[in-house]
Amino acid sequence: MKRLNSRRRVVLSIALICALPALFAGCSKRQPPAPSVSLTSNTPIKPVEEYNVVRTVDVQVKKLEGIALDAQDNLYVAGADGVKVWTADGKLLRGWPTSGPATCVALDGDGNVYLGQQTRVEVFDREGKPLRSWGKEGRGIGELNWVTGIAVFEANVLVADAGNRCIHRFDTTGDFISDIGKRDPEAKLDGLICPSPYCGLTVDKAGVIYVTNPGLTRVERYGLDGRLLGFWGEGGVQAQQFSGCCNPTAVALLGEGRIVTAEKITPRVKVYDAKGEMLAFIGPEHFTKEAAGLSLAIDSAGRLFVSDPGDDKIRVFQQKK
């Protein structure tokens, strides 16, 4: 009888864990019918590339959340008290306050700065002059619930919304175009599953969107038309796998088809090839224990910039030669 009660308690606990995060709910693991590459080996993969920390930058921003680099490798950082811009050699260029705490930041081809807040997007020119803003809180079409990532491609502003479990596609004036990555039962697509407020994205030069799907422990690729183009990744305890129920949390593109991901709980950064084979592993010893929500950026030399919200600093990693 005691064994039966224990089993019941375990089942009930699992059910409660899946039900609690109502804002980001989703415990399904069905696989959508799309091209995929899955890592299935339980044998750890030895990384073929190694990275060293070459610099640590104190960017003087409280509750550091978002980072981005422009064409000159100037570093834009955003947090609770606004935006600051640093040169590649560590000189502060400028800074300005924002109307609320930032959750993410991105740049367009003209150097304009797109700042994500929880339920709002603000746009500034490169000097910090406000240009426009938009955002309506809610769960309706084009409304914002918990913005966690932002990217700009040509006239498209792509906003990852972990609360609404999708990517909103706007034009640069803030007019809503479409939602990408939503659940579609008829097509047997689970869509983006975000058990916690983490969902990162980036876009390549062809307009292909790379987005983390932490509930399915993988990286997915979408077209601007919303089609799921493919995915790779799996959950597990091996270094090449994504640990826990809700990783990876951030993604960036390194060039030559390589993809960089970041994870929380056990903070770590990894580099993969286009098929999802791990090339490099940067372990938790490089980050603080409080480093939940690492942000990523890549400079023109291929160095990895990783923000650590545990101490509000940025670690710069360079590949060993």
N, C-alpha and C positions, 0 to 999 in steps of 0.2 A: 504493500500500500504506500509506503514511504517512497519507493522507487517511482511509482506511478505519479505521485504528487510532485516529485522532483521534475519528472518529464513534463508535466503540465506547466510547472513554473517556467521551465526553459522555453517551451512553446509560446507561453504568454509573454515572456520577456522579449522574444524575437518579434512578436507581433507589435508590441508597444514601440520597439525601436523603429520599426518601419512606419508606424503611424504618427509618432511624435512630431517629426519635422513637417508639419502640414504646409508650411510656406514653400518648402522645397521638396515635397513628397515625391516618391517614386522608388519602388523596390523591385520592379520587374527586371528580368535579365533576358528577355527574348531577343534574338538576334535578327535584325532586319535583313531582307533579301537584297544585299548590295555587295559589290566586290569587296573582299576583305583579305587581310593578312593577319593571322593570329599566331602569337607566340605560345607554343604548347609544351615546350620542353621544360622539365623541372630541373635541368642541369644549369647552374649559373653560367652566364656568358661572360668571358673575360673581356673587358674593354680593350679596344685596340688604340684608343686615343687617350691621352692624359692631359689634364689642365692644372695649372698652378694659379694661386692668388697672386696677382702682380700689384694690386693696389686696393686699399680700402678708403672709401670716400665718405666723410661726414657731411651730408648735404644740408644739414641744419633745417630740416623740415620735421615737424611733429606728426606722429602717426603716419609715417611714410606708406603710401599705397601704390601710386603709379609712377612708372618711369618710361621715358621715350628718348630717342636720339634723332637729331636732324641730319641733313646731308653733310654738315660740317663736323659731325660728331659732338655737337653741343648736347649736354645732358639736361633734359627737362624732368623735374621731379615734382610730384604733387602729393599733398597730404592734408592734414586737418586745417592748416593755417594758410594754404595757398600754393602757388607755383614758384619755383626757383629754377634759374637756368645757369648751368656751369659750363665752362669751356672744357675741352678735352684735357688740358693740363691743370685743371682744378681751380680755376679762377671764377668767382661769382660774377656773372654778367648782369643779372637783373632778377627781380621777383615782383610778384603782385598778389594781393589777397583775392580770394574767391568768396562767393556768397554762402558756401557751405563746404564741408569736408569732401575731399576728392576720393573716388574709388578707383579711378584709372585715368590715363591720359594718352593722347595720340596726336600726331602731326599730319597735315596734308602736304601736297607737293609745293604749296606756296608758303609753307612755314607757319600756317595758322594752327592754333593749339585747340584741340577738342578735349574738354575736361568732362569726365563722367562723375556724377554724384549719384546718390542712391536712386533718386527718381527724376533726374534732370541732366541735361547736357548743356554746357556752356562753351561758347566759342570765342577765342581771343585772337588778335593778330600776334605776330612774333614779339612785339614789344609789350604785350599785356593789355592792349586796349580792347574792351568788350565789343564784340561784333553782333552776337545774337545768342539766344538760348531757347530751349524748348523742353517740354516734358510734362506729362499729366500722370499723376500717380493713379494706379489702378491695375486691373487685370484684363481690361478690354483690349481690342485690337489697337496696336501701336502705343499702348499705355505702358508705363514703366513701374516696376515693382522693386527690383534690387539690381541695379546696374553694376556689373563686375568687370566688364571689358569693353574696349572701343577700338575701332580701326577705321581707316579711311582709304577708299579706293576710287580714284577719279571723282565722280559726283555722288558717290555712295558713302554714307556713314553707317557703319555696322556696329550695333550696340548689343553686347551680350547681357541678357537679363536673367539671372539665376532664379529670381522670384517667379517670373512667368515662364521659365524653362524654354527660352527660345532666343534667337537673334533677330532683333528688329532692324530692318533696312529702311533708312531714311535718305532723302537727298540732303545736300549740304545746307539747305535752308530750314531743315527740320520737318519737311513734309513726309508723311509716312508712305512707304512703298509696299512693303510686304513683311511677313514673318517667315523665318527660316528655322528648321529644326524642331518644329512642334510635333507632338504625338499624332499619329495618323493610324487609328485602328484598322481602317479598311485596307490600307497598304501594309499592315502589320509592322509599322514603324513605331518604336517606343519613343523616339525623339530624345531631346536632351533631358537627362535626369540629374537633378541637382539637390542632393540631400542636405547640403549646406551652402552658404552664399559664396560659392566659388564656381566660376565658369570663365575660362579665358579664350581669347581668339586672336588670330592674326590673318592677314590676307597676302597672297603672293602677287607678283607682277602681272599675272594672267587673270586675276580676280577670283582665284580659288580660295575659299575660306577654310582655314584650319581652326577647329574648335575643340576644346576639351569636353568630354562627356563623362564627368566624374562618377556618376551613378552606374555607368557601364564600364568604367575603368579603361577608357580608350581615347584615342584621338580620331576625330572624324573630319572628312572633307566634304564641303558643299559648293555647288555652283551658286552664282548670284540669283539664278532662277529657283533656288530652293532644293534642287535635286541632291540627294545624298550620293556622292561620287565614290566613297570608299571609307574604310576605317582600318585601324590596327590597334593592338594592345590587349592586355588581359590583366586581371587581378591576380595577386599572389605575393609570396614572401621573398621570391628571388629578386636579385638586384635589377634585372631587366623588366620585371613586372611592376604593376602599379599597386601599391599596398593599400590596405584598408578598403572601406566601402566607397570612398569618394575622392579619388585621384585619377588623373593629374588635375592640377588647378590652373596652370598657366602654360602657354605655348608660344614659341618664337621660331623664326626661320633663319638658319645659319648660312645658307648658300649650298650649292651643289646637291640640292635635294635633302640636306640634313635638317632635322627638326629637333628643337630643344624643348624639354618639358620640365616643370617644377611640381613638387609635391609638398603636402603639409603633413602634420602629425610627426612624421619623421622627415624633417626638411631635407630635400635632396634635389639635385638637378641632373638631368641625363641628356645625352645626345643620341639620336637615332638616325638611321638612314631612311630613305623614302619607303622602304618595305617594313619598317618597324624593328629592325635589328639594332640592338644597342651598340653604340660605338664608344661612349665615354660615360663615366659615372663620377659625380661630385657628391660626396657623402655629407652627413649631418655634422661632422666635426668642423665644417667650415662656417656653420651658422649658429645663431643662438637657439636655445631651447624654445623660446617664444616666437620663433620665426614661422608662424602660420601665415600663408598668403604671400609667398615669394613672387615678385614681379620680375620680368625678363626684358632685356633689350640687347641688341647686337650692333656693334659698331662696324665701320668700314673695313677694319682689319680682322674681323671675325672674333673679336673678344666678347665674352659674355658678361653683361652687367646684370647683377642679381641684387635686388633690394631685400633687405632684412628688416622687417617691421619690429623685430625684437629689440634692436638698438638704433633703428632709423639710420642705418648706414648701407652703403652699396659695396659689394665685393665685385672686383673685376677679375675675371679668369681668362687666362691665355693658354692656348694649346702648347704643350711641350714640343720642341723640335727634335 
